[in-house]
Amino acid sequence: MNYNESTKKELIKKAKNSVIDFNDDEATNVAIETIRSGVDPIDVIEEGFIEGMKTVGDRFEEGKLSLMEILTASKTMNMGIEILKPAAISAHENSCFFGNIMLTL
């Protein structure tokens, strides 16, 4: 499917915010929407979900969030990534996942 750059940016923003807001439903919806739109799932994982987790981590280091909130954000991030993993693997035939690490050949 074809998509435009604004669709990609919007999905990345939603993925990031889903983690920051601890919103499991939004993470799931973003992942499904990513697959349907044809946006590269790796972009949404790296620039959306992982960046959201980095933001949460920064807030934790600043003393603004608790450890429980880090764990909650991690659960939200993983919900989105688990949905995107099969699509990411099939989109990148020369790569593979080991846990949360993707290797490209």
C-alpha positions in Angstrom: 0.0 0.0 0.0 1.1 3.5 -0.6 1.3 6.0 2.2 2.5 9.6 2.5 5.1 10.9 4.8 2.5 12.6 7.0 0.9 9.3 7.7 4.2 7.9 8.8 4.9 10.9 11.0 1.4 10.6 12.6 1.8 6.9 13.4 5.3 7.5 14.9 3.8 10.3 17.1 0.9 8.1 18.2 3.3 5.2 19.0 5.5 7.5 21.1 2.6 9.1 22.9 1.0 5.7 23.6 4.1 4.7 25.6 4.4 8.1 27.3 0.7 7.9 28.3 0.7 4.2 29.2 -2.1 3.6 26.7 -2.2 -0.1 25.8 -5.2 0.3 23.5 -3.5 3.1 21.5 -0.3 1.1 21.2 -2.3 -1.8 19.7 -4.2 0.4 17.4 -1.1 2.2 16.1 0.6 -1.2 15.4 -2.5 -2.4 13.5 -2.8 0.9 11.6 0.9 0.7 10.7 0.5 -2.7 9.1 -2.6 -1.6 7.2 -1.1 1.6 5.9 2.1 0.0 4.6 4.4 2.1 6.7 7.7 0.3 7.6 7.1 -1.2 11.0 10.8 -0.7 11.9 10.4 3.0 11.6 7.4 3.0 14.0 9.2 0.7 16.4 12.4 2.8 16.5 11.1 6.3 16.1 7.8 5.8 18.0 7.8 3.1 20.6 11.5 3.1 21.5 11.7 6.9 21.5 8.6 7.0 23.8 10.4 4.6 26.2 13.5 6.9 26.1 11.3 9.8 27.1 9.8 7.8 30.0 13.3 6.9 31.0 14.4 10.5 31.0 11.4 11.4 33.2 12.3 8.6 35.6 15.9 9.9 35.9 14.5 13.4 36.6 12.5 11.9 39.4 9.2 12.6 37.7 8.1 9.0 37.3 8.3 5.9 39.5 9.7 2.5 38.7 6.2 1.1 38.4 5.5 3.7 35.7 8.6 2.5 33.8 7.3 -1.0 34.0 3.9 0.0 32.8 5.4 2.0 29.8 7.5 -1.0 29.0 4.4 -3.2 28.9 2.7 -0.8 26.6 5.7 -0.6 24.2 6.0 -4.3 24.1 2.3 -4.7 23.1 2.9 -2.6 20.0 6.2 -4.2 19.1 4.8 -7.7 19.4 2.1 -6.9 16.9 4.7 -5.3 14.5 7.4 -8.0 14.8 6.0 -10.4 12.2 5.4 -7.5 9.7 8.9 -6.2 10.4 10.5 -9.6 9.8 8.6 -10.1 6.5 9.3 -6.6 5.3 13.0 -7.1 6.0 13.8 -10.5 4.6 17.5 -10.1 5.3 17.1 -9.5 9.0 16.0 -11.4 12.1 15.0 -10.7 15.7 16.7 -12.0 18.8 14.5 -10.9 21.7 14.2 -7.1 21.2 17.3 -6.9 18.9 17.0 -6.9 15.2 20.0 -7.9 13.1 20.1 -7.0 9.4 22.2 -9.0 7.0 
